[in-house]
Amino acid sequence: MKTKVLIALMLPLLLITSNALAIPMGSLVISVRSEKSSISVEEQPVIEGSVTDQASKPMSDVLVNISTAVGTVETKTNASGKFRYEFSNSFPPGQYIVNVKAQKDGYGVGLKSTTFFVKGIPTLQTQNQLQLKTVSGDQIKNNPIASKILKNMEITQKRQAEQEKKLKQIEENKKFLDQQRALADKELQNDLGIWFTSLDPFTPRNAYTSFVSQINQTLQGLFWEQFNFTNQKTNEGLTAMFQVLDNGGSEQEARKAFIQKASSSRAEITKVNNDLNVKYGFTDKKTQDQFNMAGKLPRHGR
């Protein structure tokens, strides 16, 4: 009698457990950010974040895919549901979009994006698997109540198989959509490549190259040094601007910082030209030193 009562009490629990296993959980929720919104070309980007379920419970051992323009890397969340990935290589200057995907068996895929900026002058998804607990042992099978439990579990298993079939179909449809998106992205990148190629002659450096090629070769080096000086000042301005933004400054303060660093005074430009005249042999230092910071010969008493 005690055995029958015990098995009868187990029946609702086993039915609830079996039915719960057949129901997929909601999608994972991702929080992600770049450790620094802007970095120098000498630094390695660091991406950090956390993964929870729909109830904000931290999820451990979640597979996290981190995709950028240079490729995809993988990491996993720790016991607190957090993850952190530092890239082994630095990135060329530019703005990068980071797409993050979180996956764990029994949960829907979580997706999130962030960005980071590199300062300077530009020179797998696993299939979800649901597991079902089984009851075995001759002592339980020979009991009428246990047999009913097993029969209900068989029904649950059948429903689970149907659910898995539906999930598989959904996964196949998602893969098809991902393939279509990949093809569309490939075509977009191809179109952008053609577009950038068509604009290539009009980029500042290439346009300047076309201009300098028409100048006497003895002067080309001097012109290029002046171009590089201007490029350097622009880069210093951008670096100052992003430092202000990183420290919580306003757009107006960032714009002011850019102008201060990117601007060149007349005296500074005159000194650069004086040094270049000496460097390329258009004059000697003694003669060049006769000119003042305004680029003029000082007048002596009449």
ROVOFI-523615 format. One record per atom (N, C-alpha, C): x, y, z; residue in three letters. Coordinates in steps of 0.2 Angstrom, whole numbers, padded with zeros to 4 digits, always signed. Example, Ala and Ser with C-alpha at 12.3 -4.5 7.8 and 13.67 -1.06 7.14 Angstrom:
2
+0066-0028+0039ALA;+0062-0022+0039ALA;+0066-0016+0039ALA;+0064-0011+0035SER;+0068-0005+0036SER;+0064+0000+0039SER;
% end
This chain:
302
+0004-0006+0000MET;+0000+0000+0000MET;+0004+0006+0000MET;+0010+0006+0004LYS;+0014+0012+0004LYS;+0017+0013-0002LYS;+0019+0008-0006THR;+0022+0008-0013THR;+0017+0012-0017THR;+0011+0010-0017LYS;+0006+0013-0022LYS;+0005+0020-0020LYS;+0005+0022-0014VAL;+0004+0029-0012VAL;+0010+0033-0014VAL;+0016+0030-0014LEU;+0022+0034-0016LEU;+0022+0035-0023LEU;+0020+0030-0027ILE;+0020+0031-0034ILE;+0015+0035-0037ILE;+0009+0035-0033ALA;+0004+0040-0035ALA;+0006+0047-0034ALA;+0010+0048-0028LEU;+0012+0055-0027LEU;+0017+0057-0032LEU;+0021+0052-0035MET;+0026+0054-0040MET;+0023+0056-0047MET;+0017+0053-0048LEU;+0014+0054-0055LEU;+0013+0061-0057LEU;+0010+0066-0053PRO;+0010+0073-0055PRO;+0016+0076-0056PRO;+0021+0074-0052LEU;+0028+0077-0052LEU;+0031+0075-0059LEU;+0031+0069-0061LEU;+0034+0066-0067LEU;+0031+0069-0073LEU;+0024+0070-0073LEU;+0020+0072-0078LEU;+0022+0080-0079LEU;+0023+0083-0074ILE;+0024+0091-0074ILE;+0031+0091-0077ILE;+0036+0087-0074THR;+0043+0087-0077THR;+0044+0086-0084THR;+0040+0081-0086SER;+0041+0078-0093SER;+0038+0084-0098SER;+0032+0087-0096ASN;+0029+0092-0100ASN;+0033+0098-0100ASN;+0036+0100-0094ALA;+0040+0106-0094ALA;+0047+0105-0099ALA;+0049+0099-0099LEU;+0055+0098-0103LEU;+0053+0099-0111LEU;+0047+0098-0113ALA;+0045+0098-0120ALA;+0044+0106-0122ALA;+0044+0110-0117ILE;+0043+0117-0119ILE;+0049+0121-0119ILE;+0051+0124-0125PRO;+0057+0128-0125PRO;+0057+0134-0121PRO;+0063+0136-0118MET;+0063+0143-0114MET;+0063+0149-0119MET;+0063+0155-0116GLY;+0063+0161-0120GLY;+0070+0162-0123GLY;+0070+0167-0127SER;+0077+0169-0129SER;+0081+0172-0124SER;+0088+0171-0125LEU;+0093+0174-0120LEU;+0093+0182-0121LEU;+0094+0185-0116VAL;+0095+0193-0116VAL;+0102+0195-0115VAL;+0105+0199-0119ILE;+0112+0201-0119ILE;+0113+0208-0118ILE;+0117+0210-0114SER;+0120+0217-0112SER;+0127+0217-0115SER;+0129+0221-0119VAL;+0136+0221-0122VAL;+0138+0228-0123VAL;+0145+0229-0122ARG;+0148+0236-0123ARG;+0155+0235-0125ARG;+0158+0240-0128SER;+0165+0240-0129SER;+0168+0243-0123SER;+0173+0240-0120GLU;+0176+0243-0114GLU;+0178+0250-0115GLU;+0180+0252-0121LYS;+0182+0259-0122LYS;+0178+0261-0129LYS;+0175+0267-0129SER;+0171+0268-0135SER;+0176+0270-0141SER;+0182+0272-0139SER;+0187+0274-0144SER;+0194+0272-0141SER;+0198+0269-0146ILE;+0205+0267-0144ILE;+0210+0269-0149ILE;+0217+0268-0147SER;+0222+0270-0152SER;+0224+0264-0156SER;+0227+0264-0161VAL;+0229+0259-0166VAL;+0234+0254-0162VAL;+0237+0256-0156GLU;+0241+0252-0153GLU;+0237+0247-0148GLU;+0231+0249-0146GLU;+0227+0245-0141GLU;+0223+0240-0145GLU;+0222+0234-0140GLN;+0217+0229-0143GLN;+0210+0230-0140GLN;+0205+0230-0145PRO;+0198+0231-0142PRO;+0196+0225-0137PRO;+0192+0228-0132VAL;+0189+0223-0127VAL;+0182+0224-0127VAL;+0178+0218-0128ILE;+0171+0218-0128ILE;+0169+0214-0122ILE;+0164+0217-0118GLU;+0162+0214-0112GLU;+0154+0215-0111GLU;+0151+0210-0107GLY;+0144+0210-0107GLY;+0142+0205-0102GLY;+0135+0204-0102SER;+0132+0198-0098SER;+0126+0195-0102SER;+0124+0189-0100VAL;+0119+0186-0103VAL;+0114+0184-0097VAL;+0107+0185-0098THR;+0102+0183-0093THR;+0097+0179-0097THR;+0092+0176-0093ASP;+0086+0173-0096ASP;+0081+0179-0096ASP;+0074+0177-0098GLN;+0069+0182-0098GLN;+0067+0185-0091GLN;+0069+0181-0086ALA;+0068+0183-0079ALA;+0074+0187-0076ALA;+0079+0189-0080SER;+0085+0193-0078SER;+0089+0188-0073SER;+0089+0182-0074LYS;+0093+0177-0070LYS;+0100+0176-0074LYS;+0105+0177-0071PRO;+0112+0177-0075PRO;+0113+0169-0077PRO;+0115+0169-0083MET;+0116+0162-0087MET;+0123+0161-0087MET;+0125+0155-0084SER;+0132+0153-0085SER;+0134+0149-0091SER;+0140+0148-0093ASP;+0142+0143-0098ASP;+0138+0144-0104ASP;+0137+0150-0106VAL;+0133+0152-0112VAL;+0138+0153-0118VAL;+0138+0150-0124LEU;+0142+0151-0129LEU;+0141+0158-0132LEU;+0146+0162-0133VAL;+0145+0169-0135VAL;+0149+0170-0141VAL;+0146+0171-0147ASN;+0150+0173-0153ASN;+0150+0180-0154ASN;+0157+0183-0155ILE;+0158+0190-0156ILE;+0160+0191-0163ILE;+0157+0195-0167SER;+0158+0195-0175SER;+0160+0203-0176SER;+0165+0204-0180THR;+0167+0210-0182THR;+0169+0210-0190THR;+0171+0215-0193ALA;+0173+0215-0200ALA;+0179+0211-0201ALA;+0183+0209-0196VAL;+0189+0205-0197VAL;+0188+0198-0195VAL;+0182+0196-0193GLY;+0181+0189-0192GLY;+0176+0188-0185GLY;+0176+0181-0183THR;+0171+0179-0178THR;+0176+0175-0173THR;+0175+0177-0166VAL;+0178+0174-0161VAL;+0173+0171-0156VAL;+0175+0166-0151GLU;+0170+0164-0147GLU;+0173+0164-0140GLU;+0168+0165-0135THR;+0170+0164-0128THR;+0164+0162-0124THR;+0164+0161-0117LYS;+0158+0159-0113LYS;+0157+0163-0107LYS;+0151+0163-0105THR;+0150+0167-0099THR;+0152+0163-0093THR;+0154+0167-0087ASN;+0156+0164-0081ASN;+0150+0162-0077ASN;+0151+0160-0070ALA;+0146+0158-0066ALA;+0141+0164-0064ALA;+0143+0170-0065SER;+0139+0176-0064SER;+0136+0178-0071SER;+0136+0175-0076GLY;+0133+0176-0082GLY;+0137+0182-0086GLY;+0143+0183-0084LYS;+0147+0189-0088LYS;+0152+0186-0092LYS;+0154+0190-0098PHE;+0159+0188-0102PHE;+0163+0194-0104PHE;+0170+0192-0106ARG;+0174+0198-0107ARG;+0179+0195-0112ARG;+0180+0198-0118TYR;+0185+0196-0123TYR;+0189+0201-0126TYR;+0196+0200-0125GLU;+0201+0205-0128GLU;+0204+0202-0134GLU;+0203+0206-0139PHE;+0206+0203-0146PHE;+0214+0203-0145PHE;+0217+0198-0149SER;+0224+0197-0148SER;+0228+0202-0153SER;+0224+0205-0158ASN;+0228+0209-0162ASN;+0224+0216-0162ASN;+0228+0221-0164SER;+0225+0228-0164SER;+0221+0229-0171SER;+0217+0234-0172PHE;+0213+0235-0177PHE;+0215+0241-0181PHE;+0215+0241-0188PRO;+0216+0247-0192PRO;+0211+0253-0190PRO;+0213+0259-0191PRO;+0209+0265-0189PRO;+0202+0264-0193PRO;+0197+0266-0189GLY;+0190+0266-0192GLY;+0185+0265-0187GLY;+0179+0265-0189GLN;+0173+0263-0184GLN;+0171+0256-0186GLN;+0170+0252-0180TYR;+0168+0245-0181TYR;+0162+0243-0177TYR;+0158+0239-0181ILE;+0151+0236-0178ILE;+0153+0230-0175ILE;+0151+0228-0169VAL;+0152+0222-0166VAL;+0145+0218-0165VAL;+0144+0213-0168ASN;+0138+0209-0167ASN;+0139+0203-0163ASN;+0135+0202-0157VAL;+0136+0197-0152VAL;+0130+0193-0152VAL;+0131+0186-0152LYS;+0126+0181-0152LYS;+0127+0176-0146LYS;+0122+0175-0142ALA;+0122+0170-0136ALA;+0118+0164-0138ALA;+0121+0158-0136GLN;+0117+0152-0137GLN;+0118+0147-0131GLN;+0113+0144-0130LYS;+0113+0139-0124LYS;+0107+0134-0126LYS;+0109+0128-0125ASP;+0103+0122-0126ASP;+0097+0124-0122ASP;+0091+0123-0126GLY;+0085+0124-0122GLY;+0083+0132-0122GLY;+0087+0136-0125TYR;+0085+0143-0125TYR;+0085+0146-0132TYR;+0081+0151-0133GLY;+0082+0155-0140GLY;+0088+0159-0140GLY;+0090+0160-0146VAL;+0096+0164-0147VAL;+0095+0171-0146VAL;+0100+0174-0142GLY;+0100+0181-0140GLY;+0105+0185-0145GLY;+0103+0191-0147LEU;+0107+0195-0152LEU;+0108+0202-0149LEU;+0113+0205-0150LYS;+0115+0212-0148LYS;+0121+0215-0152LYS;+0121+0221-0152SER;+0126+0225-0156SER;+0129+0230-0152SER;+0135+0232-0154THR;+0138+0238-0151THR;+0144+0241-0156THR;+0147+0246-0154THR;+0152+0249-0159THR;+0158+0251-0155THR;+0164+0252-0158PHE;+0170+0255-0156PHE;+0173+0259-0161PHE;+0178+0264-0160PHE;+0181+0268-0165PHE;+0189+0267-0163PHE;+0192+0266-0168VAL;+0200+0266-0168VAL;+0203+0272-0171VAL;+0206+0276-0167LYS;+0208+0283-0169LYS;+0215+0282-0173LYS;+0215+0286-0178GLY;+0221+0286-0182GLY;+0219+0287-0189GLY;+0225+0288-0193ILE;+0224+0289-0201ILE;+0224+0282-0204ILE;+0219+0281-0208PRO;+0219+0274-0212PRO;+0225+0273-0216PRO;+0231+0272-0216THR;+0237+0271-0221THR;+0235+0264-0224THR;+0145+0147-0173LEU;+0143+0141-0175LEU;+0136+0139-0171LEU;+0134+0140-0174GLN;+0128+0139-0170GLN;+0127+0132-0169GLN;+0125+0130-0162THR;+0123+0123-0161THR;+0116+0122-0161THR;+0114+0116-0162GLN;+0107+0114-0162GLN;+0104+0113-0155GLN;+0098+0116-0154ASN;+0095+0115-0147ASN;+0093+0108-0147ASN;+0094+0105-0141GLN;+0092+0098-0140GLN;+0088+0098-0133GLN;+0082+0095-0133LEU;+0079+0094-0127LEU;+0079+0087-0125LEU;+0080+0086-0118GLN;+0082+0079-0115GLN;+0076+0077-0111GLN;+0074+0071-0111LEU;+0068+0068-0108LEU;+0071+0063-0103LEU;+0069+0063-0096LYS;+0071+0058-0091LYS;+0066+0052-0092LYS;+0070+0046-0092THR;+0066+0040-0092THR;+0066+0036-0086THR;+0060+0032-0085VAL;+0060+0028-0079VAL;+0061+0021-0081VAL;+0065+0017-0077SER;+0066+0010-0079SER;+0066+0006-0072SER;+0067+0000-0073GLY;+0067-0005-0067GLY;+0061-0010-0068GLY;+0062-0016-0067ASP;+0056-0021-0067ASP;+0051-0020-0062ASP;+0053-0018-0056GLN;+0049-0017-0050GLN;+0044-0011-0052GLN;+0046-0006-0055ILE;+0041-0001-0057ILE;+0036-0003-0063ILE;+0039-0006-0068LYS;+0036-0008-0074LYS;+0030-0013-0072LYS;+0031-0017-0067ASN;+0026-0022-0065ASN;+0020-0019-0061ASN;+0021-0013-0059ASN;+0016-0010-0055ASN;+0011-0006-0060ASN;+0004-0007-0059PRO;-0001-0004-0064PRO;+0000+0004-0064PRO;+0001+0007-0058ILE;+0002+0014-0058ILE;+0008+0017-0061ILE;+0013+0013-0060ALA;+0020+0014-0064ALA;+0019+0014-0071ALA;+0015+0008-0073SER;+0014+0007-0081SER;+0010+0013-0084SER;+0005+0016-0080LYS;+0002+0022-0082LYS;+0006+0028-0083LYS;+0011+0029-0078ILE;+0016+0034-0078ILE;+0020+0033-0085ILE;+0022+0027-0086LEU;+0026+0026-0092LEU;+0023+0028-0098LEU;+0016+0026-0098LYS;+0012+0027-0104LYS;+0011+0035-0105LYS;+0010+0038-0100ASN;+0010+0046-0100ASN;+0016+0049-0103ASN;+0022+0046-0101MET;+0028+0048-0103MET;+0030+0047-0110MET;+0027+0041-0113GLU;+0027+0039-0120GLU;+0024+0045-0124GLU;+0018+0046-0121ILE;+0014+0052-0125ILE;+0018+0058-0125ILE;+0021+0060-0119THR;+0024+0066-0118THR;+0030+0066-0123THR;+0034+0060-0123GLN;+0039+0059-0128GLN;+0037+0060-0135GLN;+0031+0058-0137LYS;+0029+0059-0144LYS;+0028+0066-0145LYS;+0025+0069-0140ARG;+0023+0077-0141ARG;+0030+0080-0142ARG;+0035+0078-0138GLN;+0041+0081-0138GLN;+0045+0080-0145GLN;+0044+0074-0148ALA;+0047+0073-0154ALA;+0043+0078-0159ALA;+0037+0079-0159GLU;+0033+0083-0163GLU;+0036+0091-0162GLU;+0037+0092-0156GLN;+0040+0099-0154GLN;+0047+0100-0157GLN;+0051+0095-0157GLU;+0058+0095-0159GLU;+0057+0096-0167GLU;+0052+0092-0170LYS;+0052+0093-0177LYS;+0050+0100-0179LYS;+0045+0103-0175LYS;+0044+0110-0177LYS;+0050+0115-0176LYS;+0053+0114-0170LEU;+0059+0118-0169LEU;+0065+0117-0174LEU;+0065+0111-0177LYS;+0070+0110-0182LYS;+0068+0113-0189LYS;+0061+0113-0190GLN;+0059+0117-0196GLN;+0060+0125-0195GLN;+0059+0127-0189ILE;+0060+0134-0187ILE;+0068+0136-0188ILE;+0072+0131-0186GLU;+0079+0132-0187GLU;+0081+0132-0194GLU;+0078+0128-0198GLU;+0080+0127-0205GLU;+0078+0134-0209GLU;+0072+0136-0207ASN;+0069+0142-0210ASN;+0074+0148-0208ASN;+0076+0148-0201LYS;+0081+0153-0199LYS;+0087+0153-0203LYS;+0090+0147-0204LYS;+0096+0146-0208LYS;+0095+0149-0215LYS;+0089+0147-0218PHE;+0088+0150-0225PHE;+0088+0157-0225PHE;+0085+0160-0220LEU;+0085+0168-0219LEU;+0092+0170-0218LEU;+0096+0167-0214ASP;+0103+0169-0213ASP;+0107+0169-0219ASP;+0106+0164-0223GLN;+0109+0163-0230GLN;+0107+0168-0234GLN;+0101+0170-0234GLN;+0098+0176-0239GLN;+0101+0182-0237GLN;+0102+0183-0230ARG;+0105+0189-0227ARG;+0112+0190-0229ARG;+0116+0184-0229ALA;+0123+0184-0230ALA;+0124+0185-0238ALA;+0119+0183-0242LEU;+0120+0184-0249LEU;+0119+0191-0251LEU;+0114+0194-0247ALA;+0112+0201-0248ALA;+0118+0206-0246ALA;+0121+0204-0240ASP;+0126+0207-0237ASP;+0132+0207-0242ASP;+0133+0201-0245LYS;+0139+0200-0250LYS;+0138+0205-0256LYS;+0132+0205-0258GLU;+0130+0209-0264GLU;+0131+0217-0262GLU;+0129+0218-0256LEU;+0130+0225-0253LEU;+0137+0227-0253LEU;+0141+0222-0250GLN;+0149+0224-0250GLN;+0152+0225-0257GLN;+0149+0220-0261ASN;+0152+0221-0268ASN;+0150+0228-0271ASN;+0144+0230-0270ASP;+0142+0236-0273ASP;+0146+0242-0270ASP;+0147+0241-0263LEU;+0151+0246-0259LEU;+0158+0247-0262LEU;+0161+0241-0263GLY;+0167+0240-0266GLY;+0168+0244-0273GLY;+0163+0243-0277ILE;+0163+0246-0284ILE;+0162+0254-0283ILE;+0158+0256-0278TRP;+0157+0263-0277TRP;+0163+0266-0274TRP;+0166+0263-0269PHE;+0172+0266-0267PHE;+0178+0266-0272PHE;+0178+0261-0276THR;+0183+0261-0282THR;+0182+0267-0286THR;+0175+0268-0288SER;+0174+0274-0292SER;+0176+0280-0289SER;+0175+0281-0282LEU;+0177+0287-0278LEU;+0184+0287-0277LEU;+0188+0282-0278ASP;+0195+0282-0276ASP;+0199+0287-0278ASP;+0199+0289-0284PRO;+0203+0295-0287PRO;+0201+0301-0283PRO;+0196+0302-0280PHE;+0194+0308-0277PHE;+0195+0309-0269PHE;+0198+0303-0266THR;+0200+0304-0259THR;+0206+0309-0259THR;+0206+0312-0253PRO;+0211+0317-0252PRO;+0218+0315-0254PRO;+0221+0309-0252ARG;+0228+0307-0254ARG;+0228+0306-0261ARG;+0224+0303-0264ASN;+0224+0301-0271ASN;+0223+0307-0276ASN;+0219+0312-0274ALA;+0218+0318-0277ALA;+0225+0322-0277ALA;+0228+0322-0271TYR;+0234+0326-0270TYR;+0240+0322-0274TYR;+0240+0316-0274THR;+0244+0312-0278THR;+0244+0314-0285THR;+0238+0315-0288SER;+0237+0317-0295SER;+0240+0324-0296SER;+0239+0329-0291PHE;+0241+0335-0291PHE;+0249+0336-0291PHE;+0252+0332-0286VAL;+0259+0332-0285VAL;+0263+0329-0291VAL;+0260+0324-0295SER;+0263+0321-0301SER;+0264+0326-0306SER;+0261+0332-0306GLN;+0262+0337-0311GLN;+0267+0342-0309GLN;+0270+0341-0303ILE;+0275+0346-0301ILE;+0282+0343-0302ILE;+0287+0347-0303ASN;+0293+0345-0304ASN;+0296+0341-0298ASN;+0299+0335-0300GLN;+0301+0330-0295GLN;+0305+0333-0290GLN;+0309+0338-0291THR;+0313+0341-0285THR;+0309+0344-0280THR;+0303+0345-0282LEU;+0298+0349-0277LEU;+0293+0344-0274LEU;+0292+0338-0276GLN;+0287+0333-0274GLN;+0288+0331-0267GLN;+0294+0330-0265GLY;+0295+0328-0258GLY;+0293+0333-0253GLY;+0294+0340-0254LEU;+0292+0345-0250LEU;+0285+0346-0250LEU;+0281+0345-0255PHE;+0274+0345-0255PHE;+0271+0340-0251PHE;+0274+0334-0252TRP;+0271+0328-0248TRP;+0272+0329-0240TRP;+0278+0332-0238GLU;+0279+0333-0231GLU;+0274+0338-0229GLU;+0272+0343-0233GLN;+0267+0348-0231GLN;+0260+0344-0230GLN;+0259+0340-0234PHE;+0252+0336-0234PHE;+0252+0332-0228PHE;+0258+0328-0226ASN;+0258+0324-0220ASN;+0257+0328-0214ASN;+0260+0334-0214PHE;+0260+0338-0208PHE;+0252+0340-0207PHE;+0249+0342-0212THR;+0241+0343-0211THR;+0238+0337-0209THR;+0239+0331-0212ASN;+0236+0325-0210ASN;+0237+0324-0202ASN;+0243+0325-0200GLN;+0245+0324-0193GLN;+0241+0328-0188GLN;+0240+0335-0190LYS;+0236+0339-0186LYS;+0229+0337-0186LYS;+0226+0335-0192THR;+0219+0332-0192THR;+0218+0327-0187THR;+0223+0322-0187ASN;+0223+0316-0183ASN;+0223+0318-0175ASN;+0227+0323-0174GLU;+0228+0325-0167GLU;+0221+0329-0165GLU;+0218+0332-0169GLY;+0212+0335-0168GLY;+0206+0330-0166GLY;+0206+0324-0170LEU;+0201+0319-0169LEU;+0203+0315-0163LEU;+0209+0314-0161THR;+0211+0311-0155THR;+0208+0315-0149THR;+0209+0322-0149ALA;+0207+0326-0144ALA;+0200+0326-0143ALA;+0196+0326-0149MET;+0189+0326-0149MET;+0186+0320-0145MET;+0189+0314-0147PHE;+0186+0308-0144PHE;+0188+0307-0137PHE;+0194+0310-0135GLN;+0195+0310-0128GLN;+0190+0314-0124GLN;+0188+0320-0126VAL;+0183+0324-0123VAL;+0177+0320-0122VAL;+0174+0317-0128LEU;+0168+0313-0128LEU;+0169+0307-0123LEU;+0175+0303-0123ASP;+0176+0298-0118ASP;+0175+0300-0111ASP;+0177+0306-0109ASN;+0177+0308-0103ASN;+0170+0312-0101ASN;+0165+0311-0105GLY;+0159+0314-0104GLY;+0158+0321-0106GLY;+0162+0323-0110GLY;+0161+0330-0112GLY;+0156+0331-0117GLY;+0153+0337-0118SER;+0148+0339-0123SER;+0151+0339-0130SER;+0146+0339-0135GLU;+0149+0339-0142GLU;+0152+0346-0144GLU;+0149+0351-0140GLN;+0153+0358-0141GLN;+0160+0358-0139GLN;+0161+0355-0133GLU;+0168+0354-0130GLU;+0172+0350-0134GLU;+0169+0345-0137ALA;+0173+0340-0142ALA;+0175+0344-0148ALA;+0170+0348-0151ARG;+0172+0352-0157ARG;+0177+0357-0155ARG;+0177+0360-0150LYS;+0182+0365-0148LYS;+0189+0362-0147LYS;+0189+0356-0144ALA;+0195+0352-0143ALA;+0198+0351-0150ALA;+0194+0349-0155PHE;+0196+0347-0161PHE;+0200+0353-0165PHE;+0196+0359-0164ILE;+0198+0365-0168ILE;+0205+0367-0165ILE;+0206+0366-0158GLN;+0212+0369-0155GLN;+0218+0364-0157GLN;+0217+0358-0158LYS;+0222+0353-0159LYS;+0224+0353-0167LYS;+0219+0354-0171ALA;+0219+0353-0178ALA;+0222+0359-0182ALA;+0221+0365-0178SER;+0223+0371-0181SER;+0230+0373-0181SER;+0233+0376-0185SER;+0240+0378-0186SER;+0241+0386-0186SER;+0245+0388-0182SER;+0246+0395-0181SER;+0251+0397-0187SER;+0251+0404-0189ARG;+0255+0406-0194ARG;+0262+0405-0193ARG;+0264+0406-0186ALA;+0271+0405-0184ALA;+0273+0397-0185ALA;+0268+0393-0184GLU;+0270+0386-0184GLU;+0271+0384-0191GLU;+0266+0386-0196ILE;+0267+0385-0203ILE;+0273+0388-0206ILE;+0275+0394-0204THR;+0281+0397-0206THR;+0287+0393-0204THR;+0287+0390-0198LYS;+0293+0386-0196LYS;+0294+0380-0200LYS;+0288+0376-0201VAL;+0288+0370-0205VAL;+0291+0372-0212VAL;+0289+0377-0215ASN;+0291+0379-0222ASN;+0299+0380-0222ASN;+0301+0384-0216ASN;+0308+0386-0216ASN;+0312+0379-0215ASN;+0310+0375-0211ASP;+0314+0368-0210ASP;+0314+0364-0217ASP;+0308+0364-0220LEU;+0308+0361-0227LEU;+0312+0364-0232LEU;+0313+0370-0232ASN;+0317+0374-0237ASN;+0324+0372-0236ASN;+0326+0371-0229VAL;+0333+0369-0228VAL;+0334+0362-0229VAL;+0329+0358-0228LYS;+0330+0351-0229LYS;+0331+0349-0236LYS;+0327+0352-0240TYR;+0327+0350-0247TYR;+0332+0355-0251TYR;+0336+0359-0248GLY;+0342+0362-0251GLY;+0340+0368-0255GLY;+0334+0371-0253PHE;+0332+0377-0257PHE;+0335+0383-0254PHE;+0338+0382-0248THR;+0342+0388-0245THR;+0346+0384-0239THR;+0350+0388-0236ASP;+0354+0386-0230ASP;+0351+0389-0224ASP;+0353+0385-0218LYS;+0350+0387-0212LYS;+0352+0394-0210LYS;+0358+0397-0211LYS;+0360+0403-0210LYS;+0356+0409-0213LYS;+0355+0407-0220THR;+0351+0412-0223THR;+0343+0412-0221THR;+0341+0406-0220GLN;+0334+0405-0217GLN;+0333+0408-0211GLN;+0338+0408-0206ASP;+0337+0411-0200ASP;+0336+0419-0200ASP;+0338+0422-0206GLN;+0337+0429-0206GLN;+0330+0431-0206GLN;+0325+0426-0208PHE;+0318+0428-0209PHE;+0315+0427-0202PHE;+0310+0431-0200ASN;+0307+0431-0194ASN;+0301+0426-0194ASN;+0297+0425-0188MET;+0292+0420-0188MET;+0286+0422-0193MET;+0286+0428-0196ALA;+0281+0429-0200ALA;+0283+0428-0207ALA;+0289+0425-0208GLY;+0292+0424-0215GLY;+0295+0430-0218GLY;+0296+0435-0215LYS;+0299+0441-0218LYS;+0306+0443-0215LYS;+0309+0447-0219LEU;+0316+0449-0217LEU;+0315+0456-0213LEU;+0317+0456-0207PRO;+0316+0462-0202PRO;+0319+0468-0205PRO;+0316+0474-0205ARG;+0319+0480-0207ARG;+0323+0483-0202ARG;+0329+0485-0204HIS;+0333+0489-0200HIS;+0332+0497-0200HIS;+0335+0500-0196GLY;+0334+0508-0197GLY;+0336+0511-0204GLY;+0331+0515-0206ARG;+0332+0519-0212ARG;+0338+0523-0212ARG;
% end
